[in-house]
Amino acid sequence: MSLSETTPAPQTSCLADRPIKPLPSDRLERIEAWGMNTAALAYVFRPSTLEGVQEVFALARSHGRKVCLRGMGRSYGDAALLAENICLDLTRMNRILDWNPHTGRITVEPGATIGDIWRYAIGDGWWPPVVSGTMYVSLGGGAAMNIHGKNNWKVGPIGEHILEFDLLLPTGEIVTCSSERHSDLFYAAIGGFGMLGCFTRLTLQLKRVYSGLLEVDAFSTQNFEDIVEQFERRMDSYDYLVGWIDCFATGRHLGRGLVHAARYLAPGEDPIPAQTLRVENQELPDTLMGIIPKSVMWRCMKPFANNLGMRLVNWARFTAGNTIGNHKRVRQSHAAFAFLLDYVPNWKWAYKPGCLIQYQSFIPAEQAARCFADQLTLCQQMGIVPWLGVFKRHRRDRFLMTHSVDGYSLALDIPMYPHTRARVWALAKQLNQLVLEAGGRFYFAKDSTLDPDTARAYLGEETIARFVKLKRECDPEGLLQSALSRRLFPTLYE
Ligand SMILES: Cc1cc2nc3c(=O)[nH]c(=O)nc-3n(C[C@H](O)[C@H](O)[C@H](O)COP(=O)(O)OP(=O)(O)OC[C@H]3O[C@@H](n4cnc5c(N)ncnc54)[C@H](O)[C@@H]3O)c2cc1C
């Protein structure tokens, strides 16, 4: 049985405001969370213009429906889903509206992806300052979650590079925001998980690069204390740092892994920048080792998609990195370094007939090694070992609903099957407790399991009250909703 059952929409008071009228049934589609752990039947509209978005808002209002905004659907959980209501899919609003190759400022519609942006700009020597582990993320969706990259401790989240945006409020008003103009709304809508309005135009400052290549160093680390120590030591000398953790290792090897550290090349270090900056020289290879087409690679992962297989894969990866890969230095294209997860399209299908949740927590630096060791020990004791663990360094930021801390995050890909679902939820509950005790935070883009009490505990009453106040000003009827917002913030609709 698939876990992806349609989530029934709870009948909240806001739904009772207006009579619910039927919408065209040919608009009904099954929309899935990226982790395949939940799904919803919703009426999907894909406008290609601002007027089209406004029409969808009007349609929702006249039919007593709510609207859930959706970009590329790359959130692992229920952030871009809402059963029995309207899914406003912005992927057709993906035009580049303005580009200045001298200043690196780009203005786009919200459905333009990180991939669209780097492909457009790299030939002029510019790269997005913040990218997620996949390029298939829309800028609107990325801003709504305030995504971070492998350089978060150095440059902050994407919101710190957004110069300006237009936000279409459900009231019909379009508000232009920047860090100076309507700054309250600027710092709340970025990271505001699509609750305050729809981004319809965004201007992003890109980063100047002098080569299409990065210099990448690889080295191994023996446990969580070691990886924290190595990160702290290297933060000043690199532009990107990312760790991979073997979640099956135990005892004194708990938290062992590999680190990839990269730096931009300075002018003159690359003898042929005009060549390395060409889009063709960035693209990820179509085949594995020149033989296996990318499209079938997830099938090759299938025999290993079980605890024993993943234990073996993690061990082999660590062992290879620990010996031949240790202190290896290579030059790699920006895309190859940044989008490792895009090498194997649809790799998540290897989890079928199960699915996955991603559990990413953000822990202050002093507590991080201890807290992550406790998290992994708990996972191992409960027999639910994450198949992938990714480790990053972060810094604090000013955004109202921020997930970031001055510390570290560990993102755990946890496999789930119908018969383990209750155990995974019980595990998540205990993990949440560890995170709260360590003064940590959570990330809506990855979340599937938080509850209102936990959200309140890490965000604080005052922050939630400020967000609720803005929600009432921008969206007095509670038109914008999602399964995640209903799950975590029932007070948004009271
Ligand atoms: C393989 C993989 C790797 C990832 N790596 C990272 C990573 O390294 N760092 C990181 O931070 N995240 C990462 N993510 C998470 C991903 O970046 C976020 O979930 C991002 O928000 C997805 O963008 P999207 O376009 O798919 O938005 P969706 O998932 O479709 O929507 C995300 C949110 O944005 C809202 N929204 C969408 N469009 C708009 C709009 N125009 N206006 C207002 N609100 C809107 C939605 O309502 C929803 O709340 C990863 C995800 C995957 C699948």
The ligand as a Tripos MOL2 file, in Angstrom:
@<TRIPOS>MOLECULE
LIG
   53    58     1     0     0
SMALL
NO_CHARGES

@<TRIPOS>ATOM
      1 C1         16.6210   17.0900   -3.2200 C.3       1 LIG1
      2 C2         16.3170   18.3340   -2.4200 C.ar      1 LIG1
      3 C3         17.3590   19.0740   -1.8720 C.ar      1 LIG1
      4 C4         17.0800   20.2120   -1.1270 C.ar      1 LIG1
      5 N1         18.1280   20.9310   -0.6080 N.ar      1 LIG1
      6 C5         17.8750   22.0380    0.1200 C.ar      1 LIG1
      7 C6         18.9350   22.8290    0.6350 C.ar      1 LIG1
      8 O1         20.1060   22.5280    0.4340 O.2       1 LIG1
      9 N2         18.6190   23.9400    1.3330 N.ar      1 LIG1
     10 C7         17.3220   24.3260    1.5500 C.ar      1 LIG1
     11 O2         17.1050   25.3560    2.1900 O.2       1 LIG1
     12 N3         16.2960   23.6020    1.0600 N.ar      1 LIG1
     13 C8         16.5410   22.4840    0.3630 C.ar      1 LIG1
     14 N4         15.4990   21.7550   -0.1620 N.ar      1 LIG1
     15 C9         14.1290   22.2150    0.1030 C.3       1 LIG1
     16 C10        13.6590   23.1890   -0.9790 C.3       1 LIG1
     17 O3         14.6630   24.0880   -1.3120 O.3       1 LIG1
     18 C11        12.4750   24.0000   -0.4310 C.3       1 LIG1
     19 O4         11.4500   23.1380   -0.0370 O.3       1 LIG1
     20 C12        11.9300   25.0120   -1.4470 C.3       1 LIG1
     21 O5         11.0020   25.8390   -0.8050 O.3       1 LIG1
     22 C13        11.2630   24.3070   -2.6150 C.3       1 LIG1
     23 O6         10.8660   25.2540   -3.5770 O.3       1 LIG1
     24 P1          9.6400   24.9340   -4.5330 P.3       1 LIG1
     25 O7          9.6620   25.8730   -5.6630 O.co2     1 LIG1
     26 O8          9.6320   23.4860   -4.8520 O.co2     1 LIG1
     27 O9          8.4350   25.3030   -3.5570 O.3       1 LIG1
     28 P2          7.2350   24.4000   -3.0250 P.3       1 LIG1
     29 O10         7.7920   23.2380   -2.2960 O.co2     1 LIG1
     30 O11         6.2860   24.1490   -4.1120 O.co2     1 LIG1
     31 O12         6.5940   25.4170   -1.9830 O.3       1 LIG1
     32 C14         7.3270   25.7880   -0.8370 C.3       1 LIG1
     33 C15         6.5500   26.8750   -0.0810 C.3       1 LIG1
     34 O13         6.5480   28.0520   -0.8340 O.3       1 LIG1
     35 C16         5.2270   28.5520   -0.9810 C.3       1 LIG1
     36 N5          5.2180   29.2290   -2.2700 N.ar      1 LIG1
     37 C17         5.4770   28.6980   -3.4840 C.ar      1 LIG1
     38 N6          5.4460   29.6580   -4.4280 N.ar      1 LIG1
     39 C18         5.1740   30.8260   -3.7900 C.ar      1 LIG1
     40 C19         5.0120   32.1790   -4.2120 C.ar      1 LIG1
     41 N7          5.1140   32.5380   -5.4980 N.pl3     1 LIG1
     42 N8          4.7240   33.1150   -3.2850 N.ar      1 LIG1
     43 C20         4.6260   32.7820   -1.9670 C.ar      1 LIG1
     44 N9          4.7510   31.5300   -1.5170 N.ar      1 LIG1
     45 C21         5.0350   30.5590   -2.4180 C.ar      1 LIG1
     46 C22         4.3580   27.3210   -0.8740 C.3       1 LIG1
     47 O14         3.0570   27.6360   -0.4420 O.3       1 LIG1
     48 C23         5.1010   26.5130    0.1770 C.3       1 LIG1
     49 O15         4.7680   26.9440    1.4700 O.3       1 LIG1
     50 C24        15.7300   20.6230   -0.9150 C.ar      1 LIG1
     51 C25        14.6950   19.8790   -1.4770 C.ar      1 LIG1
     52 C26        14.9820   18.7450   -2.2270 C.ar      1 LIG1
     53 C27        13.8460   17.9580   -2.8240 C.3       1 LIG1
@<TRIPOS>BOND
     1     1     2 1
     2     2     3 ar
     3     2    52 ar
     4     3     4 ar
     5     4     5 ar
     6     4    50 ar
     7     5     6 ar
     8     6     7 ar
     9     6    13 1
    10     7     8 2
    11     7     9 ar
    12     9    10 ar
    13    10    11 2
    14    10    12 ar
    15    12    13 ar
    16    13    14 ar
    17    14    15 1
    18    14    50 ar
    19    15    16 1
    20    16    17 1
    21    16    18 1
    22    18    19 1
    23    18    20 1
    24    20    21 1
    25    20    22 1
    26    22    23 1
    27    23    24 1
    28    24    25 2
    29    24    26 1
    30    24    27 1
    31    27    28 1
    32    28    29 2
    33    28    30 1
    34    28    31 1
    35    31    32 1
    36    32    33 1
    37    33    34 1
    38    33    48 1
    39    34    35 1
    40    35    36 1
    41    35    46 1
    42    36    37 ar
    43    36    45 ar
    44    37    38 ar
    45    38    39 ar
    46    39    40 ar
    47    39    45 ar
    48    40    41 1
    49    40    42 ar
    50    42    43 ar
    51    43    44 ar
    52    44    45 ar
    53    46    47 1
    54    46    48 1
    55    48    49 1
    56    50    51 ar
    57    51    52 ar
    58    52    53 1
@<TRIPOS>SUBSTRUCTURE
     1 LIG1         1 GROUP 0 **** ****
